[in-house]
Amino acid sequence: MRTILFLLEKEFRQIFRNRSIMLLVLVMPVIQLLLLPLAANYEVRNVNIAIIDNDHSSYSRKLITGITASGYFRLTGYLFSYKGAMSLIEKDQADLLLEIPRGFERNLVREGRQQLFVAVNAINGTKANLGGVYLGTVIKAANDDIRLDLAPQQAGAPPAIDTVTANWYNPLLNYRVYMVPGILAILVTMIGGFLTALNIVKEKEAGTIEQINVTPIKKHHFILGKLIPFWVLGNVVFTLGLIVSRLIYGIVPQGSILLLYGFIWIYLLAVLGFGLLVSTFCDTQQQAMFIMFFFIMIFVLMGGLFTSTDSMPEWAQVASRFNPVTYLIEVMRMVILKGSGLKDIAGRMGVLTLFAIVLNGLAIFNYRKTS
């Protein structure tokens, strides 16, 4: 511990002497978090829908067939209870829930009118909005077909289908509520990843790495001394992001703040370990910058920030499981917007713990005290 404390004192002195690092950590994330949610946009495909058919009539089956054949929706559940269907929304396995009431066909024929209930997982406001529009279009088409079927039988007004919609987790369908947690996850990743990737390389370019290599400092002590200061700075960036989210966008975490920080602590160990691993391979800061830029672009675009991973090709969905940013974005939205607990994110936390162990282990193994 005494050796690590000396290394930490050295690292913190270097950080505080470098004004650009302090501006990078304290100012840049705040500015980006203020600007990016106002401009970010995305496209949604493959809306997952769960259907509760309480009528089991020919018209209800015709409606379901029209929905599944439209090309907009992917049927993820055909259930017999509202509770069971809501569990799919809670687990993010469904974006929309359509409930067809008992007596759907009878009321449609006799009274010429019938309501359907649609519940929307509105964490992703844009996806929910588009899903609702798609569903409304399909229902309208089904309604027109039913009118044509019943027109010869009825002298009065043709039957009509109404829907009653409930938006869960994001009632106003505000896409900023969905984007801000994801953007904060990206900022934490960029700050932590880039700073650690440049750290060891900077020592190599300055020549001070040779002075450290001739000391009896063990490799894992050296890596810990490089990791811990930026782990602390990563938590500072995350805290600033939560404050901006609360004051500017009114986003208050619905889940446990301590659970959120616990996940961030593990995530930072993983992403900082990756940055240190890159740093051990590079000889110049330019090399480290380009390599990290390459990976960060992949992490961002395949992490589910703009495009839902469900809308990606199958190979990309598999690849996203090896992307640590995917897990952070998912958990940020789950805890902040849905109030998910430890049980809901335990699997993702386990995967990131494995990432942290492997990446930091490789960084220690790959660091050489001889050249």
C-alpha positions in Angstrom: 0.0 0.0 0.0 2.9 2.4 0.8 4.2 1.9 -2.8 0.8 2.5 -4.3 0.3 5.6 -2.2 3.5 7.1 -3.5 2.5 6.3 -7.1 -1.0 7.9 -6.5 0.6 11.1 -5.1 2.8 11.3 -8.2 -0.2 10.8 -10.6 -2.4 13.3 -8.9 0.3 15.9 -8.8 0.8 15.4 -12.6 -3.0 15.7 -13.2 -3.5 18.8 -11.2 -0.5 20.5 -12.8 -2.0 19.8 -16.3 -4.8 22.4 -16.7 -6.0 20.8 -20.0 -6.9 17.6 -18.2 -8.9 19.5 -15.6 -10.8 21.4 -18.3 -11.3 18.1 -20.1 -12.8 16.5 -17.1 -14.8 19.3 -15.6 -15.9 21.5 -18.6 -16.2 19.3 -21.7 -18.7 16.7 -20.3 -21.0 19.5 -19.1 -21.0 21.3 -22.5 -21.5 18.0 -24.4 -24.3 17.0 -22.1 -26.0 20.3 -22.7 -25.7 20.3 -26.5 -25.9 16.6 -27.6 -29.4 15.7 -26.3 -30.8 18.7 -28.3 -29.4 17.5 -31.6 -29.3 13.7 -31.4 -31.8 11.7 -33.4 -32.2 8.1 -34.6 -34.3 5.7 -36.6 -36.2 2.7 -35.2 -37.1 -0.7 -36.7 -38.5 -4.0 -35.5 -40.9 -2.9 -32.8 -41.5 -5.7 -30.3 -45.1 -6.2 -29.5 -46.9 -8.5 -27.0 -50.6 -9.3 -27.6 -53.3 -10.3 -25.2 -56.3 -11.8 -27.1 -59.2 -12.2 -24.7 -61.7 -12.7 -27.5 -60.2 -15.4 -29.7 -62.6 -14.6 -32.5 -62.2 -14.5 -36.2 -61.9 -10.7 -36.2 -59.3 -10.7 -33.4 -57.2 -13.3 -35.3 -57.5 -11.2 -38.5 -56.3 -8.1 -36.6 -53.3 -10.0 -35.2 -52.4 -11.4 -38.6 -52.5 -7.9 -40.0 -50.1 -6.7 -37.3 -47.6 -9.5 -37.7 -47.7 -9.3 -41.5 -47.2 -5.6 -41.6 -43.4 -5.8 -41.4 -43.3 -3.2 -38.6 -43.7 -5.5 -35.7 -42.1 -8.6 -34.1 -44.4 -10.7 -32.0 -42.6 -11.5 -28.7 -45.5 -12.8 -26.7 -49.0 -14.1 -27.2 -50.4 -14.1 -23.7 -53.7 -14.5 -21.8 -53.1 -12.0 -18.9 -52.2 -8.4 -18.6 -49.8 -9.1 -15.8 -47.8 -11.6 -18.0 -47.7 -9.1 -20.8 -46.5 -6.3 -18.6 -43.7 -8.5 -17.3 -42.3 -8.5 -20.9 -42.3 -4.7 -21.0 -40.6 -4.6 -17.6 -37.9 -7.0 -18.9 -37.5 -4.9 -22.1 -38.7 -7.8 -24.2 -41.7 -5.8 -25.6 -42.1 -2.2 -26.7 -45.9 -2.3 -27.1 -48.7 -4.2 -25.5 -52.0 -4.6 -27.3 -55.0 -6.0 -25.4 -58.0 -7.2 -27.3 -61.0 -7.2 -24.9 -63.5 -10.0 -24.4 -66.5 -9.6 -26.7 -64.4 -7.7 -29.3 -66.2 -9.2 -32.3 -69.7 -9.2 -30.7 -69.5 -5.5 -29.7 -68.0 -4.5 -33.1 -70.9 -6.2 -34.9 -73.7 -5.2 -32.6 -72.7 -1.7 -31.4 -70.4 -0.7 -34.3 -67.6 0.3 -31.9 -64.9 -1.3 -29.8 -61.9 0.0 -27.9 -58.5 -1.6 -27.8 -55.9 -0.9 -25.1 -52.2 -0.2 -26.0 -49.5 0.1 -23.4 -46.2 1.6 -24.6 -42.7 1.2 -23.1 -42.0 4.9 -23.5 -38.4 5.0 -22.2 -37.4 5.2 -25.8 -39.8 8.0 -26.7 -39.2 7.9 -30.4 -39.5 4.1 -30.7 -42.7 4.3 -28.7 -44.1 7.1 -30.8 -43.2 5.3 -34.1 -44.5 2.0 -32.8 -47.8 3.7 -31.9 -48.1 5.3 -35.3 -47.3 1.9 -37.0 -49.9 0.1 -34.9 -52.5 2.8 -35.5 -51.9 2.4 -39.2 -52.3 -1.3 -39.1 -55.5 -1.1 -36.9 -57.0 1.4 -39.3 -56.4 -0.9 -42.2 -58.0 -3.8 -40.3 -60.9 -1.5 -39.4 -61.4 -0.7 -43.0 -61.5 -4.4 -43.9 -64.0 -5.1 -41.2 -66.2 -2.2 -42.4 -66.3 -3.7 -45.9 -67.2 -7.1 -44.4 -70.0 -5.7 -42.3 -71.3 -3.1 -44.8 -73.9 -5.4 -46.4 -75.2 -6.5 -43.0 -75.7 -3.0 -41.3 -77.8 -0.1 -42.4 -76.3 2.3 -39.7 -72.8 3.7 -39.3 -70.0 1.3 -39.9 -68.1 0.0 -36.9 -65.0 1.7 -35.6 -62.1 0.6 -33.4 -60.7 3.0 -30.8 -57.5 2.7 -28.8 -56.6 3.9 -25.3 -52.8 4.4 -24.9 -50.7 4.5 -21.7 -47.0 5.6 -22.0 -44.8 3.9 -19.3 -41.6 5.4 -17.9 -41.6 8.4 -20.2 -45.2 9.7 -20.3 -44.5 12.7 -22.5 -42.5 10.7 -25.1 -39.6 13.1 -24.6 -36.6 11.7 -26.5 -34.2 13.6 -24.3 -35.2 11.5 -21.4 -34.1 8.5 -23.3 -30.9 10.1 -24.8 -29.4 11.8 -21.7 -28.5 8.7 -19.8 -26.9 7.2 -22.9 -24.9 10.3 -23.7 -23.7 10.4 -20.1 -22.5 6.8 -20.5 -20.6 7.7 -23.6 -18.9 10.7 -22.0 -17.7 8.6 -19.0 -16.3 6.1 -21.5 -14.5 8.7 -23.6 -13.0 10.5 -20.7 -11.8 7.4 -18.9 -10.7 5.5 -22.1 -8.7 8.3 -23.7 -7.0 9.6 -20.6 -5.7 6.2 -19.5 -4.7 5.3 -23.1 -2.5 8.4 -23.3 -1.1 8.1 -19.8 1.6 5.4 -20.0 2.5 6.5 -23.6 3.1 10.0 -22.2 5.6 8.6 -19.8 7.3 6.8 -22.6 7.6 9.9 -24.7 8.9 12.0 -21.8 11.4 9.3 -20.8 10.2 9.1 -17.2 9.0 5.5 -17.8 12.7 4.4 -17.7 13.1 5.9 -14.2 10.1 3.9 -13.0 11.2 0.7 -14.7 14.5 0.6 -12.8 12.8 0.8 -9.5 11.6 -2.3 -7.6 7.9 -1.3 -8.2 5.9 -4.4 -9.3 3.9 -4.3 -12.5 0.5 -4.5 -10.8 1.4 -1.7 -8.4 2.3 0.5 -11.4 -1.0 -0.4 -13.2 -3.0 0.3 -10.1 -1.2 3.7 -9.7 -2.2 4.6 -13.2 -5.8 3.3 -12.9 -7.0 4.7 -9.5 -6.6 8.4 -10.2 -8.6 8.2 -13.5 -11.2 6.0 -11.7 -11.7 8.8 -9.3 -12.0 11.4 -12.2 -14.5 9.1 -14.0 -16.7 9.2 -10.9 -16.4 13.0 -10.9 -17.5 13.2 -14.5 -20.5 10.9 -13.7 -21.5 13.0 -10.7 -21.4 16.2 -12.8 -23.5 14.4 -15.5 -26.2 13.5 -12.9 -26.3 17.0 -11.6 -26.7 18.5 -15.1 -29.4 15.9 -15.9 -31.3 16.9 -12.8 -30.9 20.7 -13.1 -31.3 21.1 -16.9 -33.5 18.2 -18.0 -35.3 17.4 -14.8 -34.2 13.7 -14.9 -34.3 12.2 -11.4 -33.0 8.6 -11.0 -36.0 6.4 -10.2 -33.7 3.6 -8.9 -31.0 3.5 -6.2 -28.2 6.0 -6.6 -25.9 3.7 -4.7 -26.7 0.8 -7.2 -25.9 3.2 -10.1 -22.6 4.2 -8.6 -21.8 0.5 -7.8 -22.2 -0.4 -11.5 -20.2 2.7 -12.6 -17.4 1.7 -10.3 -17.1 -1.8 -12.0 -17.6 -0.3 -15.4 -14.8 2.2 -14.9 -12.5 -0.6 -13.9 -13.2 -2.3 -17.2 -12.9 0.7 -19.5 -9.8 2.0 -17.8 -8.3 -1.4 -18.0 -8.9 -1.3 -21.7 -7.3 2.1 -22.0 -4.3 0.9 -20.1 -4.0 -2.2 -22.3 -4.0 0.0 -25.4 -1.4 2.2 -23.8 1.0 -0.7 -23.2 0.9 -1.5 -26.9 1.7 2.0 -28.2 4.9 4.0 -28.3 3.4 7.5 -29.0 0.4 9.4 -28.0 -0.7 9.7 -31.6 -0.8 5.9 -31.9 -2.8 5.6 -28.7 -5.2 8.4 -29.8 -6.0 6.8 -33.2 -6.5 3.3 -31.7 -8.8 4.5 -29.0 -10.7 6.6 -31.5 -11.2 3.5 -33.6 -12.7 1.5 -30.7 -14.7 4.4 -29.2 -16.5 4.9 -32.6 -17.4 1.2 -32.6 -18.5 1.3 -28.9 -20.7 4.3 -29.6 -22.4 3.3 -32.8 -22.9 -0.4 -31.7 -23.8 0.4 -28.1 -27.5 1.2 -28.5 -27.2 5.0 -28.1 -28.8 6.0 -31.4 -30.0 2.7 -32.9 -31.6 0.0 -30.7 -29.5 -3.2 -30.7 -32.7 -5.1 -31.6 -32.7 -3.2 -35.0 -29.2 -4.3 -35.9 -28.3 -7.4 -38.0 -27.8 -10.6 -36.0 -24.0 -10.5 -36.3 -24.0 -6.9 -34.9 -26.3 -8.0 -32.0 -23.8 -10.7 -31.1 -20.9 -8.3 -31.4 -22.7 -5.8 -29.1 -22.6 -8.3 -26.3 -18.8 -7.9 -26.3 -19.2 -4.1 -26.1 -19.0 -2.8 -22.5 -20.8 0.4 -23.5 -23.9 -1.6 -24.4 -24.2 -2.8 -20.8 -23.7 0.7 -19.3 -26.3 2.3 -21.6 -28.8 -0.4 -20.8 -28.3 -0.2 -17.1 -28.3 3.6 -17.0 -31.7 3.7 -18.6 -33.0 0.8 -16.5 -32.0 2.3 -13.2 -32.6 6.0 -13.9 -35.8 5.7 -15.9 -37.4 2.4 -14.8 -36.1 2.1 -11.2 -34.7 -1.3 -11.8 -33.0 -3.1 -8.9 -29.9 -5.3 -8.3 -31.8 -8.4 -9.5 -32.5 -6.8 -12.8 -28.9 -5.8 -13.6 -27.0 -8.6 -11.8 -26.3 -10.4 -15.1 -24.8 -7.3 -16.8 -22.8 -6.5 -13.7 -21.3 -10.0 -13.7 -20.3 -9.6 -17.4 -18.6 -6.3 -16.7 -16.8 -7.7 -13.7 -15.4 -10.4 -16.0 -14.4 -7.7 -18.5 -12.6 -5.7 -15.8 -10.6 -8.8 -14.6 -9.6 -9.8 -18.1 -8.7 -6.4 -19.4 -6.7 -5.3 -16.3 -5.0 -8.7 -16.2 -3.9 -8.3 -19.8 -2.7 -4.8 -19.1 -0.5 -6.0 -16.3 0.7 -9.0 -18.3 1.6 -6.9 -21.4 3.4 -4.1 -19.5 7.1 -4.6 -19.9 9.7 -3.2 -17.5 12.4 -3.9 -20.1 12.7 -2.6 -23.6 
